[in-house]
């Protein structure tokens, strides 16, 4: 039984930082694509950061240079370090893991396991 649990969200002022965590059970992060998505009310879900099986990373242009995705395989935990937060970063953030191997991790499809989400609110 697969379960992903996000934590670390909260309310911060513009320019602040948060570190999100995603702990997994029932599935390993090893040799799988992993990602962070976010969705604000009334907007489409957006892929924020992706990490590949070789450790390579990619980011949405809107967060590039501010967010960093990383993993700890020993703890089976995915992280998203968010710095220089802006009000437009306000959203529900979800971690996701692919069920099967993907030719590219930077995709909106192929992610089968999702966490319950953690809310990030950035005030101006």
C-alpha positions in Angstrom: 0.0 0.0 0.0 1.6 3.2 -1.2 1.4 6.4 0.9 3.1 9.7 0.4 2.9 12.3 3.2 3.9 15.9 2.7 4.9 18.2 5.5 6.6 21.6 5.9 4.0 23.9 4.5 2.8 27.0 6.2 2.4 30.7 6.0 5.3 33.0 5.4 6.0 36.5 4.3 7.3 37.4 0.9 11.0 36.6 0.7 10.8 33.9 3.3 11.8 30.2 2.9 10.2 26.9 3.5 11.4 23.3 3.2 8.8 20.7 2.1 9.3 17.0 2.8 7.6 14.0 1.3 8.0 10.7 3.2 7.1 7.6 1.3 6.0 4.2 2.4 5.1 1.2 0.2 7.2 2.5 -2.7 10.9 3.3 -3.1 12.2 6.5 -4.6 15.2 4.6 -6.1 15.2 4.4 -9.9 11.9 6.4 -10.1 11.0 9.8 -11.3 9.9 12.1 -8.6 8.3 15.5 -8.7 6.7 18.4 -6.9 3.5 19.9 -8.3 1.4 22.7 -7.1 -2.1 23.9 -7.7 -3.6 27.3 -6.8 -7.4 27.8 -6.6 -8.8 28.3 -10.1 -5.6 27.3 -11.8 -4.3 24.2 -13.5 -1.9 21.9 -11.8 1.7 22.9 -12.5 4.8 20.9 -12.4 7.3 22.8 -10.2 10.4 20.6 -9.9 11.5 17.2 -11.2 14.3 14.8 -10.3 15.4 12.0 -12.5 16.7 8.6 -11.8 20.2 9.8 -12.4 19.8 12.7 -10.0 19.3 15.3 -12.7 16.8 18.1 -12.0 14.6 20.4 -13.9 12.4 23.3 -12.8 9.5 25.4 -14.0 10.8 28.8 -15.2 8.8 30.5 -12.5 10.8 28.9 -9.7 14.2 28.4 -11.3 16.9 29.7 -9.1 14.7 29.8 -6.1 13.6 26.2 -5.5 15.7 23.1 -5.2 14.5 19.5 -5.3 16.5 16.8 -3.6 16.1 13.3 -2.3 17.4 11.2 0.6 17.2 7.6 -0.6 18.2 6.2 2.8 15.2 7.9 4.4 13.0 7.5 1.3 12.2 11.2 1.5 11.8 13.9 -1.2 12.5 17.5 -0.4 11.7 20.9 -1.9 13.7 23.8 -0.6 11.9 27.0 -1.4 13.7 30.3 -1.1 12.7 33.9 -1.9 9.1 33.0 -1.8 6.6 35.2 -3.6 2.9 35.6 -3.2 2.4 33.9 -6.6 3.9 30.7 -5.0 0.8 30.4 -2.9 -0.7 27.0 -3.7 -1.3 23.5 -2.5 1.9 21.5 -3.1 1.9 17.8 -3.9 4.7 15.3 -4.2 4.4 12.6 -6.8 6.2 9.4 -7.8 6.0 7.5 -11.0 4.8 3.9 -10.9 7.0 2.9 -13.9 10.1 4.0 -15.6 9.7 7.2 -17.6 11.9 8.3 -20.5 11.7 11.8 -19.1 10.7 12.9 -15.6 9.8 16.4 -16.6 6.3 15.5 -17.7 2.8 16.1 -16.5 1.8 12.5 -17.1 3.1 9.2 -15.7 2.9 10.1 -12.1 0.7 7.6 -10.3 1.3 8.1 -6.6 0.4 11.4 -4.9 0.5 12.8 -1.5 -2.4 14.6 0.2 -0.8 18.0 -0.3 0.6 20.7 2.0 -0.5 24.3 1.8 1.9 27.1 1.2 0.7 30.6 1.7 3.0 33.6 1.0 1.8 37.1 2.0 3.1 40.3 0.5 
